Amino acid sequence: MFEAVQTLKAEYADLERRMSDPDLHSDQAQARKVGKRYAALAPVVRTYDEWLQTADDIEAANELAAEDPAFADEAAKLATRREELAEKLRLLLVPRDPGDDKDAILEIKAGEGGDESALFAGDLLKMYLKYAESQNWKTEVLDSAESDLGGYKSITVAVKAKGTPEPGEAPYAKLKFEGGVHRVQRVPVTESQGRIHTSAAGVLVLPEAEEVDVEIDANDLRIDVFRSSGPGGQSVNTTDSAVRITHLPTGIVVSMQNEKSQLQNREQAMRVLRSRLLAAAQEAADQEASDARRSQIRTVDRSERVRTYNFPENRFSDHRVGYKAHNLDQVLGGDLAPVIQALTDADMAARLDAVESSR
């Protein structure tokens, strides 16, 4: 483990040198990439340096304890702290998801349940916006299609951190396990008999790709323009401002119509396309990994039914880790930290198991 830290410390020093070079900052994309890697390594280097320092501090405390017994307690505390730092370092060195340092693209789509599903999609959106606000993140609606009753047939939101977050604190690292089918059980506003209905909405979370992450050949794109429309097919404008981009090699299609400008819609569509291509490339790499590694990655499945929101019982459940709480009102108000931590801990445990089994 400590040999790996020495290698990372050398890389950290090299990155520090590069960041002081004015030439690096002439390429903003490359400067951001270097800055993110530097920020990712900083906790490892700080923890390792403190771990080394505790050895000297323990030795000094033991020497002083010969004259003053009070220092024996200090030496014991330092020894405990040294063990904690060693464990923290072990966790920091566990391989992370390649997208964990990235911002996120969040897509919510209404599913089974018609208008009720669209209203639930709107509730999920509010929940995520409140959570993003609690994390001091910025959000930007890239595209949306509203339903007749004020919900959303679909909505796409960019979630961005301010500054360079610590490892595991970036939007994608926090939100990635939100992907999947979310089920709601409640009496819909359209239900006159008071019966409880079950409907669902789908959530997809992608790491937001930068231009340096994905290379797209313009010849691989088919770009169509059309007139955007609102609820019930009502025309939003009379110009061909909406954009549909098809990536021919993969068949991935992205449509945007939220902006009044065709150019703006095209830029937003390219942001989402880059993120989908990056996610597809990472998934392909996962498929080529060993069985142990692939099992580790899939411990928390993002494609199946993941949550149930039961209004009559005020119950919130995550089916992947058995998490259950009776505070649905708080959850929908953005209090997602406990369940996100439970999912993160489960994923970390799986990653540790994969590392141990590969030795």
C-alpha positions as CSV (number, residue, x, y, z in Angstrom):
1,M,0.0,0.0,0.0
2,F,2.7,2.4,1.0
3,E,4.6,1.8,-2.3
4,A,1.5,2.9,-4.1
5,V,1.4,6.1,-2.0
6,Q,4.9,7.0,-2.9
7,T,4.0,6.7,-6.6
8,L,1.0,9.0,-6.0
9,K,3.1,11.5,-4.1
10,A,5.5,11.7,-7.0
11,E,2.6,12.3,-9.3
12,Y,1.2,14.9,-6.9
13,A,4.5,16.8,-6.9
14,D,4.6,16.7,-10.7
15,L,1.0,18.0,-10.9
16,E,1.9,20.8,-8.5
17,R,4.9,21.8,-10.8
18,R,2.6,21.8,-13.9
19,M,0.0,23.9,-12.2
20,S,2.6,26.6,-11.5
21,D,3.5,26.7,-15.2
22,P,1.6,29.6,-16.9
23,D,1.5,27.7,-20.2
24,L,-0.8,25.2,-18.7
25,H,-3.5,27.8,-18.2
26,S,-3.6,28.7,-21.8
27,D,-5.6,25.5,-22.3
28,Q,-8.5,25.7,-19.9
29,A,-9.7,22.2,-20.5
30,Q,-6.3,20.7,-19.7
31,A,-5.9,23.0,-16.7
32,R,-9.2,21.8,-15.3
33,K,-8.2,18.2,-15.8
34,V,-4.9,18.7,-14.1
35,G,-6.6,20.6,-11.3
36,K,-9.1,17.8,-10.7
37,R,-6.4,15.1,-10.5
38,Y,-4.4,17.3,-8.1
39,A,-7.5,17.7,-5.9
40,A,-8.1,14.0,-6.0
41,L,-4.6,13.2,-4.8
42,A,-4.4,15.9,-2.1
43,P,-6.3,13.9,0.6
44,V,-4.1,10.9,0.0
45,V,-0.9,12.9,0.4
46,R,-2.2,14.8,3.4
47,T,-3.3,11.6,5.2
48,Y,0.0,9.9,4.4
49,D,2.1,12.8,5.7
50,E,0.0,13.0,8.9
51,W,0.4,9.2,9.3
52,L,4.2,9.6,9.0
53,Q,4.2,12.5,11.5
54,T,2.4,10.5,14.1
55,A,5.3,8.0,14.2
56,D,7.6,10.8,15.3
57,D,5.0,12.2,17.7
58,I,4.5,8.8,19.4
59,E,8.2,8.3,19.8
60,A,8.6,11.8,21.4
61,A,5.6,11.2,23.7
62,N,7.0,7.8,24.9
63,E,10.4,9.5,25.7
64,L,8.7,12.2,27.7
65,A,6.5,9.7,29.5
66,A,9.6,8.5,31.3
67,E,9.6,11.8,33.2
68,D,5.9,12.7,33.1
69,P,3.3,9.8,33.1
70,A,0.7,12.2,31.5
71,F,2.5,11.7,28.2
72,A,1.8,8.0,28.2
73,D,-1.9,8.9,27.6
74,E,-0.9,11.2,24.8
75,A,1.2,8.4,23.2
76,A,-1.9,6.0,23.4
77,K,-4.1,8.6,21.7
78,L,-1.5,9.1,19.0
79,A,-1.3,5.4,18.4
80,T,-5.1,5.2,18.0
81,R,-5.0,8.2,15.6
82,R,-2.2,6.4,13.6
83,E,-4.4,3.4,13.2
84,E,-7.3,5.6,12.1
85,L,-5.1,7.3,9.5
86,A,-3.9,3.9,8.1
87,E,-7.5,2.8,7.6
88,K,-8.5,6.1,6.0
89,L,-5.5,5.8,3.7
90,R,-6.6,2.2,2.8
91,L,-10.0,3.5,1.8
92,L,-8.6,6.5,-0.2
93,L,-6.5,4.0,-2.2
94,V,-9.5,1.9,-3.2
95,P,-10.1,2.3,-7.0
96,R,-13.0,4.7,-7.6
97,D,-15.6,5.1,-10.4
98,P,-13.8,7.0,-13.2
99,G,-16.6,9.6,-13.2
100,D,-16.6,10.3,-9.4
101,D,-14.8,13.7,-9.8
102,K,-17.3,14.9,-12.4
103,D,-20.4,17.0,-12.5
104,A,-23.6,15.2,-13.4
105,I,-26.4,15.2,-16.0
106,L,-29.7,14.1,-14.4
107,E,-32.5,12.9,-16.6
108,I,-36.0,12.2,-15.2
109,K,-38.7,10.6,-17.4
110,A,-42.3,9.9,-16.5
111,G,-43.2,6.2,-16.9
112,E,-46.2,4.1,-16.0
113,G,-49.1,6.1,-14.7
114,G,-49.8,8.9,-17.2
115,D,-50.4,12.3,-15.6
116,E,-49.7,10.9,-12.1
117,S,-46.3,9.7,-13.2
118,A,-45.5,13.1,-14.7
119,L,-46.5,14.8,-11.5
120,F,-44.2,12.3,-9.6
121,A,-41.4,13.2,-12.0
122,G,-41.9,16.8,-10.9
123,D,-41.7,15.8,-7.3
124,L,-38.4,14.0,-7.9
125,L,-37.1,17.0,-9.7
126,K,-37.9,19.3,-6.7
127,M,-36.3,16.7,-4.3
128,Y,-33.0,16.7,-6.3
129,L,-33.0,20.5,-6.7
130,K,-33.4,20.8,-2.9
131,Y,-30.6,18.3,-2.3
132,A,-28.4,20.1,-4.8
133,E,-29.1,23.4,-2.9
134,S,-28.0,21.8,0.4
135,Q,-24.7,20.8,-1.3
136,N,-24.2,24.3,-2.6
137,W,-24.3,23.0,-6.2
138,K,-25.5,24.9,-9.2
139,T,-28.3,23.4,-11.4
140,E,-29.3,24.3,-14.9
141,V,-32.4,22.9,-16.8
142,L,-31.1,21.8,-20.2
143,D,-34.4,20.5,-21.6
144,S,-37.9,19.8,-20.4
145,A,-41.3,18.6,-21.6
146,E,-44.2,19.6,-19.3
147,S,-47.4,17.6,-18.9
148,D,-50.9,19.1,-18.9
149,L,-51.2,19.1,-15.1
150,G,-47.9,20.8,-14.4
151,G,-45.6,17.7,-14.0
152,Y,-42.9,16.6,-16.5
153,K,-43.0,14.0,-19.2
154,S,-39.2,14.4,-19.2
155,I,-36.6,16.9,-17.9
156,T,-32.8,17.1,-18.1
157,V,-30.8,19.0,-15.6
158,A,-27.0,19.7,-15.3
159,V,-25.7,19.6,-11.8
160,K,-22.4,21.4,-11.2
161,A,-20.1,21.8,-8.1
162,K,-18.6,25.1,-7.2
163,G,-14.8,24.9,-7.3
164,T,-13.0,21.5,-7.2
165,P,-14.7,19.1,-4.7
166,E,-12.9,16.5,-2.6
167,P,-12.9,12.9,-3.8
168,G,-16.4,11.4,-3.4
169,E,-18.0,14.8,-3.0
170,A,-18.6,15.7,-6.7
171,P,-22.2,15.7,-8.0
172,Y,-21.8,12.4,-10.0
173,A,-20.2,10.6,-7.0
174,K,-23.2,11.6,-4.8
175,L,-26.0,11.1,-7.4
176,K,-24.9,8.1,-9.4
177,F,-26.9,5.6,-7.4
178,E,-30.1,7.6,-8.0
179,G,-30.4,6.0,-11.4
180,G,-33.2,3.4,-11.9
181,V,-36.9,3.1,-11.6
182,H,-38.6,5.1,-8.7
183,R,-42.0,3.8,-7.7
184,V,-44.7,5.9,-6.0
185,Q,-47.8,4.7,-4.1
186,R,-50.4,7.4,-3.3
187,V,-53.8,8.7,-4.1
188,P,-53.4,10.7,-7.3
189,V,-55.0,14.2,-7.6
190,T,-57.0,12.8,-10.5
191,E,-58.5,10.0,-8.4
192,S,-62.0,10.8,-7.2
193,Q,-62.6,7.5,-5.3
194,G,-59.6,7.9,-2.9
195,R,-57.9,4.8,-4.2
196,I,-54.2,4.3,-3.9
197,H,-52.4,4.0,-7.3
198,T,-48.9,2.9,-8.1
199,S,-46.9,4.6,-10.8
200,A,-43.3,5.1,-11.6
201,A,-40.7,7.5,-13.1
202,G,-37.2,6.7,-14.4
203,V,-34.0,8.5,-13.4
204,L,-30.7,8.4,-15.4
205,V,-27.5,9.9,-14.0
206,L,-24.5,10.5,-16.2
207,P,-21.1,12.0,-15.5
208,E,-20.9,15.2,-17.5
209,A,-18.2,14.8,-20.1
210,E,-15.9,17.6,-21.1
211,E,-14.6,17.9,-24.6
212,V,-11.3,16.4,-23.6
213,D,-13.0,13.3,-22.4
214,V,-14.8,12.3,-25.6
215,E,-13.8,12.8,-29.2
216,I,-16.7,13.2,-31.6
217,D,-16.3,13.2,-35.4
218,A,-18.7,15.7,-37.0
219,N,-19.1,13.2,-39.8
220,D,-20.6,10.7,-37.3
221,L,-23.5,13.1,-36.5
222,R,-26.9,13.6,-38.2
223,I,-28.5,16.8,-37.1
224,D,-32.2,17.5,-37.6
225,V,-34.1,20.7,-36.7
226,F,-37.8,21.0,-36.0
227,R,-40.3,23.2,-34.3
228,S,-40.5,22.8,-30.5
229,S,-43.9,22.2,-28.9
230,G,-45.3,22.4,-25.4
231,P,-48.0,20.5,-23.5
232,G,-50.8,19.2,-25.7
233,G,-48.8,19.8,-28.8
234,Q,-49.2,23.6,-28.5
235,S,-46.6,25.4,-30.6
236,V,-43.9,27.2,-28.5
237,N,-42.5,29.1,-31.4
238,T,-42.8,29.3,-35.2
239,T,-39.1,28.7,-36.0
240,D,-37.1,25.5,-36.4
241,S,-35.2,26.0,-33.1
242,A,-35.5,22.5,-31.7
243,V,-32.5,20.2,-32.4
244,R,-32.2,16.4,-32.7
245,I,-28.7,14.9,-32.9
246,T,-28.1,11.3,-33.8
247,H,-24.7,9.7,-33.3
248,L,-24.6,7.3,-36.2
249,P,-22.0,4.7,-34.9
250,T,-23.9,4.1,-31.7
251,G,-27.5,5.1,-32.5
252,I,-27.7,7.4,-29.5
253,V,-30.2,10.2,-30.1
254,V,-30.5,13.4,-28.1
255,S,-33.2,16.1,-28.6
256,M,-33.3,19.6,-27.1
257,Q,-36.0,22.2,-27.5
258,N,-35.8,24.3,-24.3
259,E,-34.0,27.3,-25.7
260,K,-35.3,29.7,-28.2
261,S,-32.1,29.6,-30.2
262,Q,-31.2,26.7,-32.4
263,L,-27.5,27.2,-31.6
264,Q,-28.1,27.0,-27.8
265,N,-30.2,23.8,-28.2
266,R,-27.4,22.3,-30.3
267,E,-24.8,23.1,-27.6
268,Q,-27.0,21.6,-24.9
269,A,-27.6,18.5,-27.0
270,M,-23.9,18.1,-27.5
271,R,-23.3,18.3,-23.7
272,V,-25.7,15.4,-23.1
273,L,-24.4,13.4,-26.1
274,R,-20.8,13.6,-24.8
275,S,-22.0,12.4,-21.4
276,R,-23.9,9.5,-22.9
277,L,-21.0,8.5,-25.0
278,L,-18.6,8.7,-22.0
279,A,-21.0,6.5,-19.9
280,A,-21.3,4.0,-22.8
281,A,-17.5,3.8,-23.1
282,Q,-17.2,3.2,-19.3
283,E,-19.9,0.5,-19.4
284,A,-18.1,-1.2,-22.3
285,A,-14.8,-1.1,-20.3
286,D,-16.7,-2.6,-17.3
287,Q,-17.9,-5.5,-19.5
288,E,-14.4,-6.3,-20.4
289,A,-13.3,-6.4,-16.7
290,S,-12.8,-9.5,-14.6
291,D,-15.8,-11.2,-13.0
292,A,-14.8,-9.9,-9.6
293,R,-14.5,-6.4,-10.8
294,R,-17.7,-6.5,-12.8
295,S,-19.5,-7.9,-9.7
296,Q,-18.1,-5.0,-7.7
297,I,-19.4,-2.4,-10.2
298,R,-22.9,-3.9,-10.3
299,T,-23.4,-4.3,-6.6
300,V,-25.8,-1.3,-6.7
301,D,-27.8,-1.9,-9.8
302,R,-28.8,1.4,-11.5
303,S,-31.2,-0.1,-14.1
304,E,-33.9,-1.8,-12.0
305,R,-36.6,-0.6,-9.6
306,V,-34.6,1.1,-6.9
307,R,-37.0,3.0,-4.7
308,T,-40.5,3.1,-3.3
309,Y,-42.1,6.3,-2.0
310,N,-45.2,5.2,0.0
311,F,-47.3,8.3,0.9
312,P,-50.0,6.6,3.1
313,E,-47.3,5.2,5.4
314,N,-44.9,8.1,5.0
315,R,-42.4,5.4,4.1
316,F,-39.3,5.7,1.9
317,S,-37.5,2.5,0.9
318,D,-34.3,1.7,-1.1
319,H,-34.5,-1.9,-2.3
320,R,-30.8,-2.4,-3.0
321,V,-29.4,-1.9,0.5
322,G,-32.6,-2.5,2.5
323,Y,-32.8,1.1,3.6
324,K,-36.1,2.1,5.1
325,A,-37.3,5.3,6.8
326,H,-40.6,6.8,7.8
327,N,-39.7,10.4,6.9
328,L,-40.9,10.6,3.3
329,D,-41.9,14.3,3.6
330,Q,-38.3,15.1,4.6
331,V,-36.8,13.0,1.8
332,L,-38.9,14.8,-0.8
333,G,-37.7,18.0,0.8
334,G,-34.1,17.1,-0.2
335,D,-32.9,15.1,2.8
336,L,-31.1,12.4,0.8
337,A,-27.9,12.3,2.7
338,P,-28.6,9.2,4.8
339,V,-29.7,7.0,1.9
340,I,-26.8,8.2,-0.3
341,Q,-24.4,7.4,2.5
342,A,-25.9,3.9,2.9
343,L,-25.5,3.3,-0.9
344,T,-21.9,4.7,-0.9
345,D,-20.9,2.5,2.0
346,A,-22.3,-0.6,0.3
347,D,-20.4,0.3,-2.9
348,M,-17.2,0.9,-0.9
349,A,-17.6,-2.5,0.9
350,A,-18.0,-4.2,-2.5
351,R,-14.9,-2.4,-3.9
352,L,-12.8,-3.4,-0.9
353,D,-14.0,-7.1,-1.2
354,A,-12.9,-7.0,-4.9
355,V,-9.5,-5.6,-4.0
356,E,-9.0,-8.2,-1.3
357,S,-10.1,-11.1,-3.5
358,S,-7.8,-10.0,-6.3
359,R,-4.7,-10.4,-4.1
